Every structure is written in structure tokens, then in C-alpha cells.
Amino acid sequence: MNYVLTLKHLENAFYSSGLAKYSDQDFSNAGFEPMYRSRIATIGQHEEMHVQALNATLGSRAVQPCTYVFPFTDPTSFVTLGQVIGGACISAYIGAIQYIQSNDYVLVAASILSTEGRHTAFLATSQNTTAWSGPFDIPLDLNEAYTLAVNFIQSCPPNNPSIPVQTFSQLDAGIGDSGQTIALTYNITDSPGVNNSTFLWGHFLNGLTEQVEPVNNFNRSIRIPDSVMGTVYLVLSQNESVANDQTIVAGPAVLIFEAESDGGDVDERRSVVRKY
């Protein structure tokens, strides 16, 4: 549960910082509808209440908030980043819930998870993007999700209880359409037994399934699978069949694909509209 609280602290700080920086007029000037900021403020209040509930549940064992940095520059990038952070936290909660042994803790985590889904759907639809990736959300394991979270964490209190997580090397992916080849940026020299000539496989995680493509080591690129939709997490693994803590060397990178705007069916080509 401290792992969940660590992510909730991050979300709470994110909304607090954005709301402190941007006024109603700022959101209006950016093209958002009247009262939009008040809805964002409601999400921020929910995040604060989630933190309070988890603190009450964990008592003296609760981790304290860290110091964070969020790379938004205007209301639009703030909302976009909120969708990405919210989606990553949802995937983290899905992956973590299997480790929660207390029924009381499961109840709290499940109640938070469903609310997070509503938050992220609101942020997506307010930007005219798809509010879901399909019938199932993506579970991320503890290390995958924490690798995303550390992008926003500068430092944490030294007395915080330790959380048994590790981080993988950062992975950045270029922008392209389904079926196209995109550039990759990563550094895997810190991984034991891995070097720049190690053959790697890209695992595109989408819902409860994944699609695998070989990485071109020569120019560090990869082909995007033909059938992907919504949020997709890309990790690089030494194993074609398995992407887990023992085989992953970099990632996840976050790719958000959008269905074609003409109302065609879900099997049409997708375009990457954002990446993180």
C-alpha cells in the first residue's frame, strides 16, 4: 500500500502545482470550456482525499511525499500530462493489487482505481482523444510503473520506509503511424550482461496482450505493430517471449494512439498522437 501511496502523493502534487499555476482565465485562453478548471480542481480534491485515506490506513508506516518536477508549460500540456500520469497510475494499481493481502486494503485500492479511471477518461475526452484503450486496461508491474514515476521525482525524505522496487533504463520512442518504423533512444550499458550488440525485442503492451517486434540494433529503431489503440507501453527485453524484471532492459515508454477521426472501425490504422 505504500507503493500505491507513493503514486498518490505524486498525483496529488501534480494537481496542486498545476492548479496553483493556472487560473480560470488561463484555461479559457487555452481553449477549454468555462468551469473546466473547477472540474480539474475536483480531481485535485479527490487526489488529496485519496492520500488522506491511505495515510489513515497505513498510520505511522505511511511514506511521506517527495519533491517533484513536472514538465508542463501551459494548461494544455498540463492536462495532457495528467492523462499520461493518470493512465500510468491506473496500470500500476492493477499490477500491484495482486500483492495486497488485507481485504480492507483491497477495498480502498479498488475504490481509488475506479475513480482514477473516471478522471483519466474525463481528461482524454476533453482533448478529443479516445477515453479507453479497449476492453481491458494494461497492468504494469511494480518496477515498470516506478520507472515511469521517477521521471517526476527529484528526491524523497530519507526516513521514508523503503519500497522494494528497481528502475529500468529510460526509453524514448519517436512518433509514427502503425506499421511505420520509429527511432528509439536508450542506454542499456548499466544492465548486467547486456551491451550495445545484445539483440533486443520490443514488447508493445496493450490491454492484457502484447505484440512483439525486433529492435534494429544498428540504427536503434523498431516497427510499430499494425493493430494498436489508445495507450501502449513499450519495453525492451532480451527475450522474445517474455518481458519481466529479469529480461527488461529499458522502458516503459508511453505511446498514445488515436483512432481515425472518420468513425471507421477499430482495425484501421492508428496514429501516434503523443509520446512520453
C-alpha positions as CSV (number, residue, x, y, z in Angstrom):
1,M,0.0,0.0,0.0
2,N,2.9,2.3,0.5
3,Y,3.7,1.8,-3.2
4,V,0.2,3.0,-4.0
5,L,0.6,5.9,-1.6
6,T,3.8,6.9,-3.3
7,L,2.0,7.3,-6.6
8,K,-0.9,9.1,-4.9
9,H,1.5,11.6,-3.4
10,L,2.8,12.2,-7.0
11,E,-0.7,12.7,-8.4
12,N,-1.7,15.0,-5.5
13,A,1.4,17.1,-6.0
14,F,0.8,17.3,-9.8
15,Y,-2.7,18.7,-9.5
16,S,-1.7,21.0,-6.7
17,S,1.1,22.5,-8.7
18,G,-1.0,22.9,-11.9
19,L,-3.9,24.5,-10.1
20,A,-1.6,26.9,-8.3
21,K,0.0,27.9,-11.6
22,Y,-3.0,28.3,-13.9
23,S,-6.2,30.4,-13.3
24,D,-9.7,30.0,-14.8
25,Q,-8.7,32.6,-17.4
26,D,-5.5,30.7,-18.3
27,F,-7.6,27.6,-19.1
28,S,-10.1,29.7,-21.0
29,N,-7.4,31.3,-23.1
30,A,-6.1,27.8,-23.9
31,G,-9.5,26.9,-25.4
32,F,-11.0,25.0,-22.6
33,E,-14.7,25.4,-21.8
34,P,-16.0,27.5,-18.9
35,M,-15.8,25.8,-15.5
36,Y,-13.1,23.4,-16.8
37,R,-10.6,24.4,-14.1
38,S,-13.2,23.7,-11.4
39,R,-13.5,20.2,-12.7
40,I,-9.7,19.8,-12.5
41,A,-9.9,21.2,-9.0
42,T,-12.4,18.5,-8.1
43,I,-10.0,15.9,-9.4
44,G,-7.3,17.5,-7.3
45,Q,-9.5,17.3,-4.2
46,H,-10.1,13.6,-4.9
47,E,-6.3,13.0,-5.1
48,E,-5.9,14.8,-1.7
49,M,-8.7,12.6,-0.2
50,H,-7.0,9.5,-1.6
51,V,-3.8,10.5,0.2
52,Q,-5.7,11.1,3.4
53,A,-7.4,7.7,3.2
54,L,-4.2,5.9,2.6
55,N,-2.4,7.8,5.4
56,A,-5.2,6.8,7.8
57,T,-5.0,3.2,6.6
58,L,-1.2,2.9,7.0
59,G,-0.8,5.1,10.0
60,S,2.8,5.6,11.2
61,R,4.0,3.3,8.4
62,A,2.9,5.7,5.6
63,V,5.5,7.2,3.3
64,Q,5.8,11.0,3.1
65,P,5.6,13.0,-0.1
66,C,8.7,13.5,-2.2
67,T,9.9,16.6,-4.1
68,Y,8.6,16.6,-7.7
69,V,9.2,18.3,-11.0
70,F,6.5,18.2,-13.8
71,P,7.4,19.4,-17.3
72,F,4.1,21.1,-18.3
73,T,4.4,24.6,-19.7
74,D,0.7,25.6,-20.2
75,P,-2.8,24.4,-19.4
76,T,-2.9,22.1,-22.4
77,S,0.3,20.3,-21.6
78,F,-0.8,20.1,-18.0
79,V,-4.0,18.3,-19.0
80,T,-2.1,16.1,-21.4
81,L,0.4,15.1,-18.8
82,G,-2.4,14.5,-16.3
83,Q,-3.8,11.9,-18.7
84,V,-0.5,10.2,-19.0
85,I,0.2,10.2,-15.3
86,G,-3.3,9.0,-14.5
87,G,-3.1,6.2,-17.0
88,A,0.2,5.1,-15.7
89,C,-1.1,5.1,-12.1
90,I,-4.1,3.0,-13.1
91,S,-1.9,0.4,-14.7
92,A,0.3,0.5,-11.6
93,Y,-2.6,-0.1,-9.3
94,I,-3.9,-3.0,-11.5
95,G,-0.4,-4.6,-11.3
96,A,0.0,-4.0,-7.6
97,I,-3.4,-5.2,-6.3
98,Q,-2.3,-8.8,-6.5
99,Y,0.2,-8.2,-3.8
100,I,-2.3,-6.7,-1.3
101,Q,-3.2,-9.3,1.3
102,S,-5.6,-7.3,3.5
103,N,-9.2,-7.3,2.4
104,D,-9.5,-3.8,3.8
105,Y,-6.6,-2.6,1.8
106,V,-8.0,-4.2,-1.4
107,L,-11.3,-2.4,-0.8
108,V,-9.6,1.0,-0.6
109,A,-7.4,0.3,-3.6
110,A,-10.3,-0.8,-5.8
111,S,-12.4,2.2,-4.8
112,I,-9.5,4.5,-5.8
113,L,-8.8,2.6,-9.0
114,S,-12.3,3.1,-10.4
115,T,-12.3,6.8,-9.6
116,E,-8.9,7.1,-11.3
117,G,-10.4,5.6,-14.4
118,R,-13.1,8.3,-14.5
119,H,-10.5,11.0,-14.0
120,T,-8.4,9.8,-16.9
121,A,-11.5,9.3,-19.2
122,F,-12.5,12.9,-18.5
123,L,-9.1,14.3,-19.3
124,A,-9.0,12.2,-22.5
125,T,-12.4,13.2,-23.8
126,S,-11.8,16.9,-23.0
127,Q,-8.9,16.7,-25.5
128,N,-11.0,14.8,-28.1
129,T,-9.0,11.6,-27.7
130,T,-10.2,8.1,-27.0
131,A,-11.1,7.6,-23.4
132,W,-10.1,3.9,-23.4
133,S,-7.6,1.5,-25.0
134,G,-10.0,-1.4,-25.4
135,P,-11.9,-3.7,-23.1
136,F,-9.0,-4.2,-20.7
137,D,-6.5,-1.8,-19.1
138,I,-2.8,-2.6,-19.0
139,P,-1.3,-4.0,-15.8
140,L,2.2,-2.7,-15.1
141,D,4.4,-4.4,-12.6
142,L,6.0,-2.5,-9.7
143,N,9.3,-1.8,-11.4
144,E,7.8,-0.8,-14.8
145,A,5.4,1.7,-13.1
146,Y,8.1,3.1,-10.8
147,T,10.4,3.6,-13.8
148,L,7.8,6.0,-15.2
149,A,7.3,7.7,-11.8
150,V,10.9,8.5,-11.2
151,N,10.8,10.9,-14.2
152,F,9.0,13.3,-11.9
153,I,10.7,12.6,-8.6
154,Q,13.6,14.8,-7.6
155,S,14.2,13.5,-4.1
156,C,12.4,11.7,-1.2
157,P,12.6,12.0,2.6
158,P,15.5,9.8,3.8
159,N,13.3,8.4,6.6
160,N,10.6,7.1,4.2
161,P,10.1,3.3,4.5
162,S,11.9,1.5,1.7
163,I,9.8,0.2,-1.2
164,P,11.2,-3.0,-2.9
165,V,11.4,-1.6,-6.4
166,Q,14.1,-1.1,-9.0
167,T,14.1,1.1,-12.1
168,F,15.0,0.2,-15.7
169,S,16.9,2.4,-18.1
170,Q,14.8,5.2,-19.6
171,L,13.4,4.6,-23.1
172,D,12.3,7.3,-25.5
173,A,10.4,6.4,-28.7
174,G,9.8,8.5,-31.8
175,I,6.4,9.4,-33.4
176,G,4.9,7.5,-36.3
177,D,1.9,5.5,-37.6
178,S,1.0,1.9,-37.2
179,G,3.2,-0.2,-39.5
180,Q,5.9,2.5,-39.6
181,T,9.4,2.4,-38.1
182,I,10.3,4.8,-35.3
183,A,13.6,5.7,-33.7
184,L,14.5,4.6,-30.2
185,T,16.8,6.3,-27.6
186,Y,18.1,4.2,-24.7
187,N,21.2,3.3,-22.7
188,I,21.5,-0.3,-21.6
189,T,25.1,-0.4,-20.6
190,D,24.1,-0.4,-16.9
191,S,22.3,-3.7,-17.3
192,P,24.4,-6.8,-16.3
193,G,25.5,-8.9,-19.2
194,V,24.0,-6.5,-21.7
195,N,25.8,-4.4,-24.2
196,N,25.0,-2.4,-27.4
197,S,25.2,-5.5,-29.5
198,T,22.7,-7.5,-27.4
199,F,19.7,-8.5,-29.5
200,L,16.6,-6.9,-28.1
201,W,12.8,-7.3,-28.6
202,G,10.2,-4.5,-28.2
203,H,7.1,-5.6,-26.3
204,F,4.2,-3.4,-27.0
205,L,1.8,-3.8,-24.0
206,N,-1.8,-3.1,-24.9
207,G,-4.6,-4.3,-22.6
208,L,-3.9,-7.8,-21.4
209,T,-2.0,-8.7,-24.6
210,E,1.3,-7.7,-26.1
211,Q,2.8,-7.6,-29.5
212,V,6.5,-8.2,-30.1
213,E,8.8,-6.6,-32.7
214,P,12.5,-7.0,-33.1
215,V,14.7,-4.0,-32.4
216,N,17.1,-2.9,-35.1
217,N,20.3,-2.6,-33.1
218,F,22.1,-0.9,-36.0
219,N,20.1,2.3,-36.1
220,R,18.1,1.8,-32.9
221,S,14.6,1.6,-34.4
222,I,11.5,-0.5,-34.2
223,R,8.4,-1.1,-36.3
224,I,5.0,-0.2,-34.7
225,P,2.6,-3.1,-34.9
226,D,-0.4,-2.8,-37.2
227,S,-3.1,-3.1,-34.6
228,V,-2.7,-0.9,-31.5
229,M,-5.1,1.5,-29.9
230,G,-5.1,4.0,-27.1
231,T,-2.3,3.9,-24.5
232,V,0.5,1.5,-25.2
233,Y,3.6,0.8,-23.1
234,L,6.8,-0.2,-24.9
235,V,9.5,-2.1,-23.1
236,L,12.7,-3.6,-24.5
237,S,13.5,-7.1,-23.4
238,Q,16.3,-9.6,-24.1
239,N,13.7,-12.3,-24.6
240,E,11.3,-12.5,-27.5
241,S,8.7,-14.5,-25.4
242,V,9.0,-12.8,-22.0
243,A,9.2,-9.3,-20.7
244,N,9.7,-9.3,-17.0
245,D,12.0,-8.0,-14.3
246,Q,14.7,-10.5,-15.3
247,T,14.6,-9.7,-19.1
248,I,13.6,-6.0,-19.4
249,V,16.5,-3.6,-20.0
250,A,14.7,-0.4,-20.8
251,G,11.3,1.2,-20.6
252,P,8.4,1.6,-20.5
253,A,7.9,4.4,-23.0
254,V,4.4,5.7,-23.2
255,L,2.7,5.9,-26.6
256,I,-0.8,7.1,-27.1
257,F,-2.5,6.1,-30.4
258,E,-5.7,7.6,-31.6
259,A,-8.3,6.0,-33.9
260,E,-9.0,7.6,-37.2
261,S,-11.4,10.6,-36.9
262,D,-13.8,9.5,-39.7
263,G,-15.6,7.0,-37.4
264,G,-14.1,3.9,-39.1
265,D,-13.8,0.6,-37.3
266,V,-11.2,-0.2,-34.8
267,D,-9.0,-2.2,-37.1
268,E,-8.0,0.9,-39.2
269,R,-4.5,2.4,-38.9
270,R,-3.8,4.4,-35.8
271,S,-1.6,7.4,-35.4
272,V,0.7,8.2,-32.5
273,V,-0.7,11.5,-31.2
274,R,1.6,11.7,-28.1
275,K,4.6,10.0,-26.6
276,Y,6.3,10.3,-23.2
